[in-house]
């Protein structure tokens, strides 16, 4: 049985692990490290620590803007609607990944309504979905309830796939 580690002291394995990975750890912390493939199935975050992010395009005629914050793995999208509003089951926009080669297979997109509640200019009673998904982009569709006129809504996204 191995000896227990004294409080405040690293074991031989911990010291060797750090010395073998010190340059990589420092590069990753500074944002210059190489991408890491996580065992959880998440693709590597090539934009770490947020130096690049996906972009929106093909906005619905009544969507003033779709501002993406985050990276190719997760983040949020702030949707600003004009004075007309947007009916349910309408495509809002297309989100294109910053790194086109990140996902070689079609990933799974999870969209979360971050402004849930009774329909008003700041709350949305419905959900968001994605009808068109590919290795380089995905669309966002409003489901269950319309987006009210002159409203600002937030949609969270998580992308799970293989790179």
C-alpha positions in Angstrom: 0.0 0.0 0.0 1.4 3.4 -1.0 2.3 5.9 1.8 -0.2 8.7 2.3 0.5 12.2 1.1 1.5 14.6 3.8 -0.6 17.7 4.0 0.7 20.5 1.8 3.1 18.2 -0.1 2.6 16.8 -3.6 3.2 13.1 -4.2 5.9 12.0 -6.6 3.2 11.2 -9.2 1.7 14.7 -8.9 5.2 16.4 -9.2 6.0 14.3 -12.3 2.6 15.0 -13.8 3.1 18.7 -13.4 6.6 18.7 -14.7 5.6 16.7 -17.7 2.7 19.0 -18.5 3.9 22.4 -17.2 4.5 23.9 -20.6 1.1 22.7 -21.9 -0.7 23.9 -18.7 0.9 27.4 -19.0 0.0 27.6 -22.8 -3.5 26.5 -22.1 -3.9 29.1 -19.3 -2.6 31.8 -21.6 -5.0 30.8 -24.4 -2.2 29.7 -26.8 -2.4 26.0 -26.0 -3.5 23.3 -28.5 -7.1 22.2 -28.5 -8.1 19.5 -26.0 -10.5 16.7 -26.8 -12.6 16.0 -23.8 -13.6 12.4 -22.9 -17.2 13.6 -22.3 -17.8 13.8 -26.1 -17.5 17.6 -26.3 -15.4 18.7 -29.2 -12.2 20.8 -28.5 -12.8 24.4 -27.9 -10.5 25.9 -30.5 -11.6 29.4 -29.5 -10.4 29.1 -25.9 -10.5 31.5 -24.1 -13.1 33.1 -26.2 -10.9 34.7 -28.9 -13.4 33.6 -31.6 -17.1 33.1 -31.6 -19.8 32.0 -34.0 -21.6 34.5 -36.1 -25.3 35.0 -37.0 -26.6 35.4 -40.6 -29.8 35.0 -42.6 -31.9 37.0 -40.0 -35.6 36.8 -40.1 -37.2 39.9 -41.6 -38.4 41.0 -38.2 -35.3 40.1 -36.3 -33.1 43.3 -35.8 -30.1 41.4 -34.5 -28.8 38.1 -33.2 -25.7 38.7 -31.1 -23.6 35.6 -30.2 -21.6 35.5 -27.0 -19.5 32.4 -26.3 -17.6 29.9 -28.5 -18.3 26.9 -30.8 -19.1 24.7 -27.8 -21.5 26.8 -25.7 -22.8 30.3 -25.2 -25.8 32.5 -25.6 -27.6 34.5 -28.3 -29.4 37.7 -27.7 -32.3 38.2 -30.1 -33.8 41.6 -30.7 -37.2 41.7 -32.4 -38.6 44.7 -34.4 -41.9 46.4 -33.8 -43.8 43.7 -35.7 -42.9 40.6 -33.7 -42.2 37.0 -35.0 -44.9 34.3 -35.1 -44.1 30.9 -33.7 -42.5 28.2 -35.9 -40.5 30.7 -37.8 -36.8 30.5 -38.5 -35.0 33.3 -36.7 -31.4 33.0 -38.0 -28.5 30.8 -38.9 -25.5 30.5 -36.5 -22.2 29.6 -38.2 -19.4 28.2 -36.2 -16.2 30.2 -36.0 -14.0 27.2 -36.8 -15.5 25.5 -39.8 -13.4 22.4 -39.3 -14.3 21.9 -35.6 -17.0 19.3 -36.1 -16.5 16.7 -38.8 -19.8 15.0 -38.0 -23.2 16.8 -37.5 -23.2 17.8 -33.8 -26.2 17.8 -31.4 -27.4 21.3 -30.6 -29.2 22.0 -27.3 -31.1 25.3 -27.2 -32.3 26.7 -23.9 -34.8 29.5 -23.4 -33.2 31.8 -20.9 -36.1 34.3 -20.8 -38.9 31.9 -19.9 -42.2 33.2 -18.5 -45.4 34.9 -19.6 -45.1 36.6 -23.0 -44.0 40.2 -22.7 -41.2 42.3 -24.1 -38.7 40.7 -21.9 -40.0 37.2 -21.3 -40.8 34.3 -23.8 -43.3 31.6 -22.9 -42.1 29.3 -25.7 -38.9 27.4 -26.5 -36.3 27.4 -29.3 -35.4 24.6 -31.6 -33.0 23.8 -34.4 -34.4 22.4 -37.7 -31.3 22.6 -39.9 -28.0 21.4 -38.3 -24.7 20.7 -40.1 -21.0 20.4 -39.2 -20.5 24.2 -39.8 -23.9 25.8 -38.9 -27.3 25.5 -37.3 -30.6 27.4 -37.5 -32.8 28.7 -34.7 -36.6 28.4 -34.8 -39.0 29.9 -32.3 -41.5 27.3 -31.0 -44.6 27.3 -28.8 -45.2 31.0 -28.7 -44.5 34.1 -30.8 -41.7 36.6 -30.0 -43.4 39.8 -29.0 -42.8 43.0 -30.8 -39.9 45.2 -29.7 -38.7 42.4 -27.4 -35.2 41.2 -26.4 -34.8 37.5 -25.8 -31.9 35.3 -24.8 -31.3 31.7 -26.1 -28.5 29.6 -24.6 -26.8 27.0 -26.7 -24.7 23.9 -26.1 -23.0 21.9 -28.9 -22.0 18.3 -28.4 -20.2 16.4 -31.1 -17.0 15.0 -32.3 -14.2 16.9 -34.0 
